[in-house]
Amino acid sequence: MIRDIDISLLRAFLAVVETGSVTSAARLLNRTQAAVSQQLKRLEEMLNAELFQREHKSVTLNAVGERLVAKAREIVSLNDETWGLMTTPQYNGTVHLGIPCDIVSTYAPPILRRFAQAWPHVQVTLRSDNSNDLIKDLNTGKVDLTLTTEPTCPENAECLRWDNLVWVTAHDSNLEQRTPLPLAIGSKSCRFRPVVLDALRKAGYDWRFVMEVSSEDATNAAVQAGLAIKPILRDSVPAGLKVLDETSSLPQLPSFGINLYLPKSGGTQLAIELANHIRADFAARFGPSSSHSGAPTQHRVAAPAI
């Protein structure tokens, strides 16, 4: 006998897949952790199969769960598209989002996926550059909103998260002991650069540039090859690189804010809607208080109303 699958069960399943935990999924769905756990249990009972491997507080997909993901996304996406078609304004057009190259792969995919599901007729164009140039692009109208990575949170920005800048090397490398220190870093407009070089200077380090380019792929490749070390935000450390902990003699680096900017005018309706999706993604992944964790004194602005 054919049975109908409750869409809310699939939505809970996908939220856990995307956020990596039941707790984060509950924040994303605005439900209690117990309610999400119960939904997962109901789905597994309906399908007569376990979908996750559970270890302590973390959950990972097993082979059966991996089979379900693509179809679940297809079903939920079609449901949301149909609901939006019948109940919400038909937004059409293009919204231009700026995001720094050092965090684009960390944050952009889930944000853009959910926004596309909610507004299938809206096209998002992505501009990835350094924070200085992205703010210029916002002021000249080349982008409609932008994220930045900055050592402070200006009054006209909203800090979504503070993240620690750390040193990384290849796993089998001891380059941190070399003199001069082989360094891969962004170009002269990179906001990490003056902070990192000042920290090295104050600690009495000499260094040489192996690479000076604002490209995460390029600098990561240099580090993975054992040619250099580099600074990177902890949340964005790729697999295959090792974070140098407090036992390293390298100077400790400060935290950077991941800031959200809208135009002074408040932005278009599409920009505001995308900004809300960005806020929701950060709150789901890190909790509503993530912007205060380890943060220096900062200014915040309220989210604009729709």
C-alpha positions in Angstrom: 0.0 0.0 0.0 1.3 3.4 -1.0 1.7 5.9 1.9 2.1 9.7 1.9 5.2 11.1 3.4 4.7 14.1 5.7 6.6 17.1 4.2 7.5 18.4 7.7 9.4 15.1 8.4 11.5 15.5 5.3 12.1 19.2 6.1 13.4 18.2 9.6 15.6 15.5 8.0 17.1 18.0 5.6 17.6 20.6 8.3 19.7 18.1 10.3 21.7 17.1 7.1 22.5 20.8 6.4 23.3 21.9 9.9 25.0 18.8 11.2 23.0 18.5 14.4 19.5 18.2 15.8 20.1 21.3 18.0 21.1 23.5 15.0 18.2 22.1 13.0 15.8 23.0 15.7 17.0 26.6 15.7 16.6 26.7 11.9 13.1 25.4 12.0 12.1 27.4 15.1 11.1 24.2 16.9 12.3 22.4 20.1 15.1 19.9 19.9 12.7 17.2 21.2 10.2 18.0 18.4 12.8 17.6 15.7 14.1 14.4 17.3 10.6 13.0 17.3 10.1 13.9 13.6 13.3 12.1 12.7 12.0 9.1 14.7 8.7 9.2 12.9 10.4 9.3 9.5 12.6 6.4 10.3 9.7 4.4 11.6 7.7 5.2 8.4 10.6 4.1 6.2 11.5 1.2 8.5 15.2 2.2 8.3 17.7 4.3 10.3 19.0 7.3 8.4 21.8 8.6 10.6 24.8 7.3 12.5 24.5 8.9 16.0 27.6 9.6 18.1 27.3 11.7 21.2 25.7 15.0 20.0 26.7 14.6 16.3 24.8 12.9 13.6 26.1 11.8 10.1 24.2 10.2 7.3 24.5 6.5 6.7 24.1 4.8 3.3 20.3 4.8 3.5 20.1 8.4 4.5 22.3 9.4 1.6 19.9 7.7 -0.8 17.1 9.8 0.6 18.7 13.3 0.5 18.3 14.1 -3.2 14.7 13.0 -3.4 13.8 14.7 -0.1 15.3 18.0 -1.5 13.3 17.5 -4.7 10.0 16.9 -2.8 10.5 19.8 -0.3 11.6 22.2 -3.1 8.5 21.3 -5.2 6.3 21.8 -2.2 7.8 25.2 -1.4 7.7 26.3 -5.0 4.0 25.4 -5.2 3.2 27.1 -1.9 5.1 30.2 -2.9 3.3 30.3 -6.3 -0.1 30.3 -4.6 0.5 32.4 -1.5 3.4 34.9 -1.9 4.2 37.8 -4.1 5.9 36.8 -7.4 9.3 38.4 -7.0 11.2 38.5 -10.2 14.5 40.0 -11.0 18.2 39.8 -10.0 19.9 40.5 -6.6 23.7 41.0 -6.5 25.4 39.6 -3.5 29.0 40.3 -2.5 31.0 37.9 -0.3 34.7 37.8 0.5 36.7 35.1 -1.2 38.0 33.9 2.2 34.5 32.8 3.3 32.6 32.2 0.1 32.8 28.4 0.1 32.1 28.3 3.9 28.8 30.2 3.9 27.4 30.8 0.4 26.2 27.3 -0.6 23.5 26.7 2.0 22.3 30.4 1.9 21.9 30.4 -1.9 20.3 27.0 -1.9 17.5 28.0 0.5 17.0 31.4 -1.1 16.6 29.7 -4.5 14.0 27.3 -3.0 12.1 30.2 -1.5 12.3 32.5 -4.6 12.8 30.3 -7.7 12.2 33.3 -10.1 14.9 35.5 -8.6 18.4 35.2 -9.9 21.3 35.7 -7.5 24.6 36.9 -9.0 27.6 36.4 -6.7 30.6 38.7 -6.6 33.6 37.4 -4.6 36.4 39.8 -3.8 38.2 41.4 -0.8 36.1 43.3 1.7 37.5 46.7 0.8 36.4 46.4 -2.8 33.1 44.9 -1.9 32.2 47.9 0.2 33.1 50.1 -2.7 30.9 48.0 -4.9 28.0 48.4 -2.5 28.4 52.2 -2.4 28.5 52.4 -6.2 25.5 50.0 -6.6 27.4 47.1 -8.2 26.1 44.9 -5.4 22.9 45.1 -3.5 24.2 43.8 -0.2 27.5 42.3 0.9 29.3 40.4 3.6 32.7 41.4 4.8 35.4 40.2 7.1 36.7 43.0 9.4 38.5 43.5 12.7 35.6 45.7 13.9 31.9 46.1 13.2 31.2 49.7 12.0 28.0 51.4 13.0 26.5 50.9 9.5 27.0 47.2 9.6 25.5 44.2 11.4 27.9 41.6 12.9 26.6 38.1 12.3 29.6 36.2 13.8 33.0 36.7 15.3 35.6 34.1 14.3 39.2 33.6 15.3 42.0 34.2 12.8 44.4 31.2 13.1 47.6 30.0 11.5 47.5 26.9 9.3 50.1 24.6 7.8 50.2 21.2 6.0 49.9 18.3 8.5 53.4 17.1 7.9 55.0 20.6 7.9 57.1 22.4 10.5 57.4 25.7 8.5 56.5 27.7 11.5 60.1 27.1 12.7 61.6 28.5 9.5 63.4 31.9 9.4 62.3 33.9 7.5 58.7 32.6 7.9 57.3 31.5 4.5 54.0 33.3 4.2 51.0 33.0 1.8 48.7 36.0 2.3 46.2 38.2 0.4 47.0 41.1 -1.8 47.7 44.6 -0.3 44.0 45.4 0.0 43.4 42.2 2.1 42.2 43.2 5.6 44.0 40.2 7.2 47.3 41.4 5.8 48.0 44.5 8.0 46.8 42.7 11.2 49.0 39.6 10.5 52.1 41.6 9.5 51.8 43.8 12.5 51.5 40.8 14.8 54.6 39.2 13.3 56.5 42.5 13.5 55.7 43.0 17.2 56.7 39.4 17.9 60.1 39.9 16.3 59.5 37.6 13.3 61.1 38.0 9.9 59.0 36.7 6.9 59.1 36.3 3.2 56.1 36.2 0.8 55.7 33.0 -1.0 52.4 34.2 -2.5 50.5 37.5 -2.3 47.1 37.0 -3.9 43.4 37.2 -2.7 42.5 33.7 -3.8 41.8 31.0 -1.2 42.3 28.2 -3.7 45.8 29.5 -4.6 47.0 30.2 -1.1 45.5 26.9 0.2 47.3 25.0 -2.5 50.6 26.6 -1.5 50.0 25.6 2.1 48.9 22.0 1.2 52.1 21.7 -0.9 54.2 22.5 2.2 55.5 25.8 0.7 54.0 28.3 3.2 51.8 28.9 6.2 48.8 31.3 6.1 46.2 33.0 8.3 42.6 31.9 7.9 39.4 32.1 9.9 38.9 29.0 12.0 35.4 28.2 10.6 36.9 28.2 7.1 39.9 25.9 7.6 39.7 23.3 4.8 40.3 19.6 5.3 44.0 18.7 4.9 45.3 21.7 6.8 46.5 21.8 10.4 45.7 24.6 12.8 48.7 25.7 14.9 47.6 25.8 18.5 48.8 27.8 21.5 52.0 25.7 21.7 53.3 27.3 18.6 55.6 30.2 19.0 53.7 32.2 16.4 51.9 35.3 17.7 48.2 34.9 18.5 45.9 36.6 15.9 42.7 38.6 16.7 39.1 37.8 15.9 37.4 39.1 12.8 33.7 40.0 12.5 31.7 38.6 9.6 29.6 41.7 8.9 26.5 42.3 6.8 26.0 45.6 4.9 22.9 46.9 3.2 22.8 50.2 1.3 22.1 53.4 3.4 18.7 53.5 1.7 17.9 50.2 3.2 18.1 48.2 0.0 15.6 46.7 -2.4 13.0 44.2 -1.4 15.0 41.4 -2.9 18.1 42.5 -1.0 16.2 42.6 2.3 14.8 39.2 1.7 18.2 37.7 0.9 19.6 39.5 4.0 17.0 37.7 6.1 18.0 34.4 4.7 21.6 35.1 5.5 20.7 36.1 9.1 18.6 32.9 9.5 21.5 30.7 8.2 24.0 32.2 10.7 21.5 31.9 13.6 20.8 28.2 12.7 24.5 27.3 12.4 25.9 29.2 15.4 22.9 30.3 17.6 21.5 33.7 18.1 24.3 34.8 20.4 27.2 33.9 18.0 27.9 37.5 17.1 28.9 38.2 20.7 31.1 35.2 21.3 34.7 36.4 21.8 33.8 39.7 20.3 35.4 43.1 21.0 33.2 46.0 21.6 31.0 46.5 18.6 28.0 48.2 17.2 25.0 46.4 15.8 22.0 47.5 13.8 18.5 46.0 13.8 17.4 43.9 10.9 15.2 45.9 8.6 11.5 44.9 8.6 9.9 43.5 5.5 
